[in-house]
Amino acid sequence: RGVHALDPALLNLVKRSRPRIEHKTAELADHFYTALLARAPGLRTLFPLDPHGRRAPLTDTLIWLLQRLDDRDELVRRLADLGRDHRKHGITAAHYETAGHALLDTLAHIHGPTTWTPPIAAAWAKAYAAATHEMLTAAAAERGPALWLGRVVEHRRPTADLACIIVQTLEPLPHRPGQYLSVETPQRPGLWRYLSPTEPARPDGVMRFCVRALRHGLVSPALVAQTRIGDTWRLGPPLGRLPEVLDTRRDLLILGSGTGIGPLSALVAALDTRDDPPRTQLYVGARDETELRALLAMAPGARHRSWLTLTPVIPATDDDRPSSVVGTALRGRTWRDHDIVVCG
Ligand SMILES: Cc1cc2nc3c(=O)[nH]c(=O)nc-3n(C[C@H](O)[C@H](O)[C@H](O)COP(=O)(O)OP(=O)(O)OC[C@H]3O[C@@H](n4cnc5c(N)ncnc54)[C@H](O)[C@@H]3O)c2cc1C
């Protein structure tokens, strides 16, 4: 019943919708939420309108999944993460069924009657059922809490647009180094965003985050400027496969820029506890010296060690555009024998 059981011919029919979905993302999101909330008005609180009158981006996830239809293991892993993450909203099988009807209705709308043929409609219905099966199976297998409550215990702003925020959860949140999780804060109720702890999990439940305010962002400027000690955050389950790199037997190239340094710092700290840490080249990108110092102070794992070489990447002059971390690492070198991690 899951994704692995789907017929390749059926997935080829589903793939045909991709160009339409990619070209009509705003229309697709509008139509989907209208169709969903007409069927289930109670779900309105889960998808609050943002100040621009939009609701959470569904299309990013849909496109991501469509791009990976040929990699079923990857699809299953992502769907399982989504299913686990949706537990925090109390999503049930009935909700998925309602959302499925809304999605098919929306796809029929953006296709139009001539291209939304019965075989394509049937393929989408089967693919959606298989995806739902993966999400529900993963959610049912979870034994831990659906979400955690944390209290902000420290908030510092080393630069105007960066903040180091330390949160302590009431119950330990068992994240692995390099994982991320979604957070919801009192300043922006209903708007969940992903953040990555900068340290491996601690027994006292303390988690440190490095956050950048995006100029036109809805949530990050509030996180940086308005967070207060004592705020209560809601945190979703840990997600992502970056911890797999901890078992590598190959040398490592790690590239991070800006707040991407957060998960890298957690990874490096965890690698340091290995008897035989891999030889590692770490490139860290920042806009200038001040920002570089701030990032490194917020991400204590990212520093020189006997097995690790740290190369800062910053523009040579104030007028330079931000340097590319990837471009710098590739200049004059190939990294054929390395595992490569890119963040940020
Ligand atoms: C796996 C993962 C881990 C993350 N970890 C961290 C972290 O540790 N610290 C942190 O500060 N942020 C992190 N982020 C980014 C964070 O989740 C938000 O996307 C970011 O804070 C913007 O949210 P916003 O509400 O302010 O902006 P939005 O209102 O969502 O977006 C505003 C505009 O900025 C664009 N935009 C969104 N995200 C980015 C981005 N990352 N870079 C450039 N433009 C963008 C959007 O397309 C939009 O045009 C992570 C994201 C992911 C996917």
The ligand as an ORCA input file, in Angstrom:
! r2SCAN-3c Opt
* xyz 0 1
  C      16.192     22.456      7.454
  C      16.190     23.938      7.785
  C      16.892     24.396      8.877
  C      16.919     25.768      9.175
  N      17.640     26.222     10.253
  C      17.703     27.560     10.498
  C      18.478     28.074     11.596
  O      19.093     27.330     12.374
  N      18.512     29.430     11.764
  C      17.835     30.292     10.942
  O      17.926     31.504     11.149
  N      17.082     29.830      9.924
  C      16.988     28.497      9.687
  N      16.214     28.036      8.638
  C      15.401     28.999      7.868
  C      14.087     29.267      8.638
  O      13.349     28.080      8.774
  C      13.170     30.257      7.897
  O      12.961     29.813      6.571
  C      13.775     31.644      7.838
  O      13.981     32.090      9.163
  C      12.829     32.602      7.121
  O      11.591     32.626      7.777
  P      10.715     33.956      7.711
  O       9.360     33.621      8.234
  O      11.417     35.093      8.346
  O      10.669     34.257      6.161
  P       9.448     33.944      5.169
  O       8.364     34.936      5.443
  O       9.134     32.495      5.244
  O      10.170     34.261      3.792
  C      10.433     35.606      3.388
  C      11.166     35.638      2.076
  O      12.488     35.097      2.249
  C      12.683     33.965      1.406
  N      13.403     32.982      2.203
  C      12.875     32.087      3.061
  N      13.846     31.372      3.672
  C      15.030     31.831      3.181
  C      16.396     31.510      3.414
  N      16.752     30.524      4.280
  N      17.358     32.215      2.759
  C      17.014     33.204      1.878
  N      15.727     33.547      1.608
  C      14.759     32.871      2.238
  C      11.319     33.479      1.023
  O      11.345     32.834     -0.246
  C      10.523     34.782      0.996
  O      10.691     35.435     -0.234
  C      16.184     26.670      8.357
  C      15.468     26.192      7.258
  C      15.470     24.848      6.971
  C      14.694     24.381      5.758
*
